[in-house]
Amino acid sequence: MFFFLSKTLGTLFLPANLLIGMAVLGAILSPTRRAAVGRGLLVASVLLLALCGFSPIGKWLILPLEQRFPPWDASRGAPDGIVVLGGAIDPDLSAERHRTVLNRSADRIVATVELARRYPNARIVYSGGSASLIGDGAKEADYALSVFEGLGVSKARLTLERLSRNTGENAAYAKAAAQPKPGERWLLVTSAFHMPRSIGLFRKAGFSVEAYPVDWRASEERIFSFSPIAVEGLELTQVAVREWIGLTAYWLSGKTDAFLPGPGQRQL
């Protein structure tokens, strides 16, 4: 049920979908006795879309997430293993094109390959199945092997977890795949904005990991700058709002112990 709601209600309340829905409703109401309401909805939807697209609101929303965990400190020594969360591969497009198709979050894979070369004894778990709501879609992990091998990472070091559909399942299935032993140190590689929710879910699953954030989307130096291209600002706002919705949903449902997990803490 949680997965179904996240893919339906969670998607519905994303800014672009919600505001386009407002505009459609406004257009429907305009020729009726509710014309004033309809016109109000149309004007509000256009103004809010412009705000989300051109203003720095997306940066304001995503920067606190990206800054929640600092860059990983390598001075403590080599890790025993690395978990990288899916999200860097488009599995459906990969299946259609018969080759691995990377997306905006490819830095997750690039960073993992760099770590694999730096720490040749570390095991690697790639956790990513299908997030498709209907049917049994293509599995992201099935297309990860060719990328890692092509970049020089041996298949013998890789464990591909292909059952997870969301971050909560990433944590549970990655732990089952990794079988971490007491005293082992594992890194968690995912996008910086996604790290607070991911860490919270891994803690809840009893899998102790150290944050290795990558794929930053916002700069503190440009926090007040406006976007000249509306679609770029809107995309950033979408990503940030989706993450805040996810944090709220997982916390309210008891799947995490903290609303905004941070380094070295269990509750907030």
N, C-alpha and C positions, 0 to 999 in steps of 0.2 A: 504493500500500500504506500509506504514512504517513497519508494522509487517512482511509482505511478504519479503521486502528487507532485513530486519534484519536477517531473517532466511535463506536467500539465499546468498546475497552478503556478509553479515556479517560473515556467516559460511565459505564461500569460502576464505576469506582473513585471516583466522586463520593460524598461522604458520605451523602446521602439514599439513593441507590441501593444503596450497599454495606451500609448499616445495615438497610435494609428487607430486603435479601437475607439478611442474617444472621438477622433475625427469622423470615422464612419458613422458612429451614433449621432454625432452632430449633424451630419449630412442627411441622415434619415429623418431627424426631427425638424429640420429647417422648413420643409413645406407644410408642417402640421401646426396645430395650435400651440405647440411647444417650440415655436420658431426661435424665440429669444434664448431658450435653453440650448437649442441646437447651435445657434450662432456663437454662443458663449463657449460651448465645447470645441467648436472649430477653431476659434481664436486662441483658446487656451492650449489646444494641442499643438498648433503651429508655433506659438511662443515657447512652449516647453521643449519642443523638438529643437528649436534654434538654441535654446539655453543649453541643452545637453550636447548639442553638436559643436557649438562655437566657443562656449565658455570653458573655464578650467575646472568645472564641477567634477568631471571624471577624474582629474588629477587629485583633487581634494579628497575624493572618496577612496581612491586606490592607494595613495601614498602611505596612509597609516597602516595598511595591510602589508605593504612591501617593506616598511621599516620596522615591523614588529620583531623580526629576527635578524640579527646582524650576520654578516658573512661568516662562514665557518672558519674556525681557528685551527690551522693545520699543525700548530706547535705541540699538540697533545699526542701526535704520532699517527701511525697508519690505522685506518679503519679495517675491520674484519669483513665488512660487507657494505653494499650500496643498494638501496631500493630507489628505483626511479619510477615515478608515477606516469601512467599513460596520459595522452593528451597532445602528444607531439605528432601523431600520425592520424591521417584521415583514412580509417579502415575501409569505408564504403568506396571511396574514390580509388583507393589502392586496389581493391578487388576488381573494380571496373577497368582500370588501366593496366592491371597485371604487373604492377611494380609499386614499391613503397612511395607514398606521397606524404611529404612532411608539411606541417602547417606553421602558424605563427609561433608555436611553443617549441620549435625544434631545438632551442637552447638546452632543453632538458636532456636530450640525447647527446648533444655536443659536449656538455659539461660532464656527463657520465663517462664518455669515451676518454676525456682528459683525465678524469680520476682513475679510470681503469689502467691507463698507461703509467700514471704516477704511482699507483699502488697495485702492482701486478699480482699480489696474492689475495686481493679482495674479491669476494664473490659478488655477483650482480644479479638482482632480481628486477625484472621489468614487469610491472603490474598494469595491465590494461586489457579489458575485454571489449564488449560492445555496449554502448549506451543507448542502443535503439529500443524504443518503447514497444514497437510492434515487430514480432518475428525474431528470429535468431540471426542478427546481423553479423557482418564480418568482424573478426576479432583483431584488435589492434596489435596484440602481442605476436600474432602470426606474421606480421610484416616487420617486426622489429629486428628479427634475427639477421636478415640480409643487410640491414643498415650497420649493425654492430660488427658483423664479420667483414663487411666492406671497408670499415674504418679500423680494422686490425684487432678487434677483440675476439678472442677465441670462443667458440661455441661451448667449450667445456666449462667456461666460467659463468655462463648465463643460465638463469632459470626464468622461464617465460610463464607468467601467470595470466591466464586468458579468460578467467571466469568473472572477474569483477566488473560491475556496471557503474559504480559511483565511488566516491572517495571512502565512504564507510566500508564498502566491500574491498577496496584496495587494501585498507589496513588489515582486515581480517584474513584475506587470502594471501597477502604478502607475508604475514607472520607465519601462516601455515607452510608457505613455500620456503621461507628462509630458515625456519626452525632455529632461531637465535639461541645460542647457549649463554648461560650466566657469565657475565664479565665481557662478553663481546661488544664491540662498538660498531653500530650501523649508522650510515648516513642516509638521509632522506632527501632526494633530489626532486624538486618540483618548482613551479613558478613562484616567485617571491610573494605575489598577492594571494596565492593559494596555500602558502605555508601555514598560517595560523590554524585554519580549519583542518588541514592535514595532520599537523602535530597533535591537535586535540583528539582526533579520531584514533591516531596510532597510540596515544597514551591510554585512551579508553580500552583499546584492544589489548593492552598489556605488552606492546612492542616498543621498547625504549629506542628512540632514534635521535640523531643529531641533525639539526636543520642545515641543509645546504641549498639556500635559495638561489634561483637563477631567473632568467627571462623577465627582467624588470621592464615596466611599461611607463613609469613616470620619473621625472627628474625634479628634485627639490629646488634646483636653481631656476627651473621654468614653471614653478607651481602657479604663478599668476598669469602666465601667457595664454592667449586665446588661440584656438586652432583655426587656421585659414581654410581647412577642409572639413566640412561638417561631419562627413561620414567617419573620419578618424576620431573626432571627439566623441561622437555617439557610440562608436565601438568601445572606446575606453570606459565610458559611462556604463555601457551594458555589462562589460566584464566586472567592473567594480560592484554594481548593484547585484549582479548574480551571486557574487561572493558574499556580500553582506546578507542576502537572503538565505544562502546556504548556511552561514554561521548561525543565523537566528533559528532556522529550522532544526538544525542538528542539536543546538543547545536546548530549545524548548521540548524536543522529543527525547531528551535525556541521553542522546548519543555522544555528547561531549560533556565534560564537567565544567567547562568555562565558556563564556560567551565569546571571548577573544583570547584564546590561549597565547601565552607568551613564553619566553625562554626561562627555564628553571622554575616554573610555577604550575600548580595544578588547578587553582581556582582563581576566579576574578569576579 
